[in-house]
């Protein structure tokens, strides 16, 4: 069974991000010892939640477990954010929506918290 999954966060809402963090945490617990790519794809206003000064420490903990956090360059441009302003370890992709399509084509399960 393919356990690859993408969690899509697009709202500048800490409650939604908290739900996504809980979903990812629970997923890692449920699949412990199994191989899976786990991605949090962030676009739209949600990119604002990943600034160094406000990023939740739970995100770093999840990165240490293997979570890949991918942020949309288009959204970063719209909100005048640079990679240097973001928490460590995030990846920037040219267009979040294109990355979602790519992951879906690679059979990642899509979850929208």
Order of alpha helices (4+ residues) and beta strands (2+ residues): beta-alpha-beta-alpha-beta-alpha-beta-alpha-beta
